[in-house]
Structures are given as C-alpha cells and as structure tokens.
Amino acid sequence: MSNNNNVTIAPAHGKLGILIPGMGAVASTFIAGVEAVKQDLGEPIGSLTQLGTIRLGKRTDGRSPKIKDFVPLAPLECLSFGGWDIYEDNAYQAAVKARVLDAPLLEQLKNPLSAIQPMKAVFDQNFVKKINGPNVKSGGSKMELAEALMADIEEFRRRNECNRLVMIWCGSTEVFHKPAAVHQDLAAFEEGLRKNDENIAPSQIYAYAALKLRVPYANGAPNLTTDVPALLQLARQNEVPICGKDFKTGQTYMKTLLAPGFKARMLGVKGWFSTNILGNRDGEVLEDPGSFKTKEETKLSVLEQILQPNLYPQLYGDLYHAVRINYYPPRGDAKEGWDNIDIFGWLGYPMQIKIDFLCRDSILAAPLVLDLVLFLDLAQRAGMKGIQEWLSFYFKGPMTAEGLYPEHDIFIQLMKLKNTLRWMQGEDLITHLGLEYYD
Ligand SMILES: NC(=O)c1ccc[n+]([C@@H]2O[C@H](COP(=O)([O-])OP(=O)(O)OC[C@H]3O[C@@H](n4cnc5c(N)ncnc54)[C@H](O)[C@@H]3O)[C@@H](O)[C@H]2O)c1
C-alpha cells in the first residue's frame, strides 16, 4: 500500500544476501559482529538502524519509535554473507589475522564464520600495488570477468535462497584515476570491458556486475567506481540505488563534527594538520602513493565544503590543510589520529586545539556497513534509484548528482537521512521551525 507521498515499500520478506568484495578487517569485523549480536554476545553499538530513534510529529506528541520499528528493515536473522578476496582465508581466519576482535569471542563464532569462504576475486595489481594473492580469476576479457562475477552472484543467490541482494565494497583502496573516455557512457564502457581497456578498475567490474543484476551497490572506499557517467547511467536504467564513497569513521568523522561548530560561531581556522599511524593491511596499501592520493582527495575535500571559504574569505580563505597517513605495523587496526587545529577568534586572537583519537578503525566501520546494507535494501524496496544522497551521513566523499556540491556537515546529513525516512512513511518532515511564536 502506498502512503500519502505515494511511496510504496515492499515488505522485507525472506533472506537478504550481502555480497562483499574484500573480506579483510572491516568485512570480517562486520560479519562477526552481526553473528555476535544474533547470539547475544554483544550490542550493535554505533548502528543507527539498530539503536537509533526517530521523532515523529510535534515535540509534545511524544512519538519517538526506534528506526527499525518505523521502517521495514531486514532483520539481522535474515542476513546471509558472501564475498570475494584475493586471499583464501575464510571469514574466521580473516578475522583472526585482522586482530580486531578478541580470540575468545571469535572462537564462539567459529562455525558461522568458517563457513564463509571467499570466491575468486577480480584483481589487477596495477590498481592495488602493495598486495597480491592466489585467489584470483584468470584469463579472459574484463567482460568475461564481469560475467564470471554475475555467475558467482546468481550461484550465491540460489545456494543461500536469497530473495534480495546488496553489494558493498570493503576491498582495498585503488590507485587514483580519473574518468576516461571509456567511462563516458554505457556503450563505451561495455566496449571497453570487451577490449580490456586499462582504465577500467576491478571495482568497476564488480559494480557493473551488480548493477546489471539490479543489485544495489555501496562503495566503502574512496575509489572512483560508480562516480562515472557510464555506471550512473546503468544504475538509473536498471533502477538500482547506489551510494558512496569512503566510510566516514575516524579522523574525518571528527572533522565533520568540529568544523560545522567553528563555522556556526563564525570562528576562523588558519590551519588543520592531521596525521595518522595505522598498522593494518589497509595502512600497508595506503603506503603506496597512488592509493594514498585517492584517500587524500576524499579526506581533503571535507573542510573546503563545510567552511565555504568563498563566502567567508576572512575566516577560511587562508586555511592550510594537510593530511598524512603513516604505516606503522605495531599498532595493527588500532589507529592513532592526531589533529592540530589553529583557530582564531574575536579581533583575530589565535587559539589551538589538539585531538588525539586512539580509535579502532574496523570497530568504527562495521556498524556503518550494517546500516548501509539495510538502508540500500530499503531504498530498493521503496523504488528509489541512482545516487542515494540521504546516505551521505556515512561517507567522507558523498556522491551527488552532477552540478551539486556534497553536503559534509554531519548534522545536516542526519536531518536529511531522518527526513527521508519520514517522507518514505508519509510522516511530516521536521524542519525545527517554531511557528508557535505567531499563535
Ligand atoms: N576501517 C575504516 O575505518 C575505513 C574507513 C574508510 C574506508 N575504509 C576502506 O575500507 C576498505 C577496507 O578496509 P580494511 O581495513 O578492511 O582493509 P583490509 O586490507 O583489511 O581489507 C581489504 C581486503 O580487500 C581485498 N581486496 C583488494 N582488492 C580486491 C579485489 N579486487 N577483489 C576482492 N578483494 C580485494 C584485500 O585482499 C583485503 O583482504 C579499504 O579500502 C579502506 O580504505 C575503511
């Protein structure tokens, strides 16, 4: 039945299959976490879909249901997991190697995790220089590789009796590359797949396979992937929702909390120096300048968009912003991120803020993966297609329609997300406008 906004949401019947290219630290922490929550061994902290509420109507109405009771999301019991990796480790072995979760917890989850064996990956070392592994599809054109991925997807769907599927990229960050002629439209892209065009990255072959089969696609890395006309065209043509890119978890999450606060109070920022030490496989991949450049682009763009130096030249026109990531193996997944922020106030008097965030990368990313797959599945059941800007909340470099700038302010992003849910269910949008002054 449709609501008064004419939105019809199909029910979340049956199983939702979650397909993950890249079964490393983030993916294994996500899957292990869902299994732990299902067995009552932990709480889904950090997940808006599992813990968040949404206010409906007037403040005096006292209606604040849980989001998962307000919109029909797939329940955790109905999720099945699969994926691809260049290494042969199953999800249990990958989680042990990632050293994010404690061994006694993983031991209790060994059965469901060991059953998840990665399928052979589509991989090209020109796009990820620092790693190489044996579990890779070989031979054939890029089109044949895409067809092999589509066969994997259909086989997974059949074997796990899934009613619906979602794909989310948790693979490594690929080297920086710009859209080329081959990306300009779908016909050129398909010709490029057949001719093995060097500008088509592995992540784009996965995304093409997903979109061809009408499987929603989320991009957890800063890779170019679906940010090209050809794949945007395919997503719209096949009516598939997509979103990206690069999970907003640690240092950039902090930035999008603080920067809107400085701007709200008209405080100036002269410099923002961010540096990290990170010792997991992601850190190793990012040691390659090509992969780091891709990451740097999404990390740097945030401040410029939030602070709007064009509108406030005296506050932000002279801002020096730098981001560094250093690979430091002893820390593993427990990243340390430092920020030194030089701000200035009344009459230009300078002040400094120092942040030292001792975080855990995959612990922060896992709940985002959960929310994204559940919301993308919801979007598809609600008939939404193309870029899902309302999911910008989760990303460092939100995808937007051509000609629009991305919204980075996390509080605006959250309002947009919740208003989209209200709109889907035919509830009044909340604008925080208090018209009682006029009564
Ligand atoms: N953890 C965070 O907070 C966070 C935040 C933002 C973005 N990310 C991004 O998420 C991704 C995953 O992070 P991670 O810490 O799990 O890294 P990871 O190195 O532990 O896992 C990535 C996995 O992808 C695999 N892989 C690489 N190319 C592949 C391909 N073509 N096909 C299939 N598998 C492939 C690798 O073998 C590896 O196992 C990275 O791109 C990272 O930059 C992570």
The ligand as an SDF file (V2000), in Angstrom:
LIG
                    3D

 44 48  0  0  0  0  0  0  0  0999 V2000
   38.1890    0.9240    8.6630 N   0  0  0  0  0  0  0  0  0  0  0  0
   37.8210    2.1340    8.4150 C   0  0  0  0  0  0  0  0  0  0  0  0
   37.5640    2.8850    9.3220 O   0  0  0  0  0  0  0  0  0  0  0  0
   37.6730    2.5870    6.9990 C   0  0  0  0  0  0  0  0  0  0  0  0
   37.1910    3.8760    6.7820 C   0  0  0  0  0  0  0  0  0  0  0  0
   37.0230    4.3240    5.4860 C   0  0  0  0  0  0  0  0  0  0  0  0
   37.3280    3.4920    4.4260 C   0  0  0  0  0  0  0  0  0  0  0  0
   37.8370    2.2630    4.6520 N   0  0  0  0  0  0  0  0  0  0  0  0
   38.1760    1.4530    3.4840 C   0  0  0  0  0  0  0  0  0  0  0  0
   37.5640    0.1940    3.5640 O   0  0  0  0  0  0  0  0  0  0  0  0
   38.3650   -0.7360    2.8450 C   0  0  0  0  0  0  0  0  0  0  0  0
   38.5720   -1.9640    3.7070 C   0  0  0  0  0  0  0  0  0  0  0  0
   39.3710   -1.6480    4.8410 O   0  0  0  0  0  0  0  0  0  0  0  0
   40.0290   -2.8260    5.6790 P   0  0  0  0  0  0  0  0  0  0  0  0
   40.6380   -2.2030    6.8760 O   0  0  0  0  0  0  0  0  0  0  0  0
   39.0830   -3.9470    5.8310 O   0  0  0  0  0  0  0  0  0  0  0  0
   41.2100   -3.2830    4.6920 O   0  0  0  0  0  0  0  0  0  0  0  0
   41.8310   -4.7340    4.5450 P   0  0  0  0  0  0  0  0  0  0  0  0
   43.1150   -4.5360    3.7980 O   0  0  0  0  0  0  0  0  0  0  0  0
   41.8650   -5.4610    5.8330 O   0  0  0  0  0  0  0  0  0  0  0  0
   40.7730   -5.4950    3.6200 O   0  0  0  0  0  0  0  0  0  0  0  0
   40.6330   -5.2490    2.2670 C   0  0  0  0  0  0  0  0  0  0  0  0
   40.5910   -6.5770    1.5650 C   0  0  0  0  0  0  0  0  0  0  0  0
   40.3060   -6.3510    0.1950 O   0  0  0  0  0  0  0  0  0  0  0  0
   40.9600   -7.3500   -0.5460 C   0  0  0  0  0  0  0  0  0  0  0  0
   40.9660   -6.9360   -1.9300 N   0  0  0  0  0  0  0  0  0  0  0  0
   41.7210   -5.9720   -2.5230 C   0  0  0  0  0  0  0  0  0  0  0  0
   41.3850   -5.8760   -3.8250 N   0  0  0  0  0  0  0  0  0  0  0  0
   40.4010   -6.7800   -4.0450 C   0  0  0  0  0  0  0  0  0  0  0  0
   39.6410   -7.1390   -5.1870 C   0  0  0  0  0  0  0  0  0  0  0  0
   39.8530   -6.5380   -6.3530 N   0  0  0  0  0  0  0  0  0  0  0  0
   38.7040   -8.1060   -5.0590 N   0  0  0  0  0  0  0  0  0  0  0  0
   38.4720   -8.6950   -3.8510 C   0  0  0  0  0  0  0  0  0  0  0  0
   39.1810   -8.4060   -2.7500 N   0  0  0  0  0  0  0  0  0  0  0  0
   40.1170   -7.4520   -2.8520 C   0  0  0  0  0  0  0  0  0  0  0  0
   42.3010   -7.4810    0.1360 C   0  0  0  0  0  0  0  0  0  0  0  0
   42.9110   -8.7120   -0.1530 O   0  0  0  0  0  0  0  0  0  0  0  0
   41.9190   -7.3470    1.5990 C   0  0  0  0  0  0  0  0  0  0  0  0
   41.7110   -8.5890    2.2190 O   0  0  0  0  0  0  0  0  0  0  0  0
   39.6490   -0.0130    2.4710 C   0  0  0  0  0  0  0  0  0  0  0  0
   39.5630    0.4560    1.1470 O   0  0  0  0  0  0  0  0  0  0  0  0
   39.6550    1.1630    3.4070 C   0  0  0  0  0  0  0  0  0  0  0  0
   40.3880    2.2670    2.8950 O   0  0  0  0  0  0  0  0  0  0  0  0
   37.9990    1.7790    5.9140 C   0  0  0  0  0  0  0  0  0  0  0  0
  1  2  1  0
  2  3  2  0
  2  4  1  0
  4  5  1  0
  4 44  2  0
  5  6  2  0
  6  7  1  0
  7  8  2  0
  8  9  1  0
  8 44  1  0
  9 10  1  0
  9 42  1  0
 10 11  1  0
 11 12  1  0
 11 40  1  0
 12 13  1  0
 13 14  1  0
 14 15  2  0
 14 16  1  0
 14 17  1  0
 17 18  1  0
 18 19  2  0
 18 20  1  0
 18 21  1  0
 21 22  1  0
 22 23  1  0
 23 24  1  0
 23 38  1  0
 24 25  1  0
 25 26  1  0
 25 36  1  0
 26 27  1  0
 26 35  1  0
 27 28  2  0
 28 29  1  0
 29 30  1  0
 29 35  2  0
 30 31  1  0
 30 32  2  0
 32 33  1  0
 33 34  2  0
 34 35  1  0
 36 37  1  0
 36 38  1  0
 38 39  1  0
 40 41  1  0
 40 42  1  0
 42 43  1  0
M  CHG  2   8   1  16  -1
M  END
$$$$
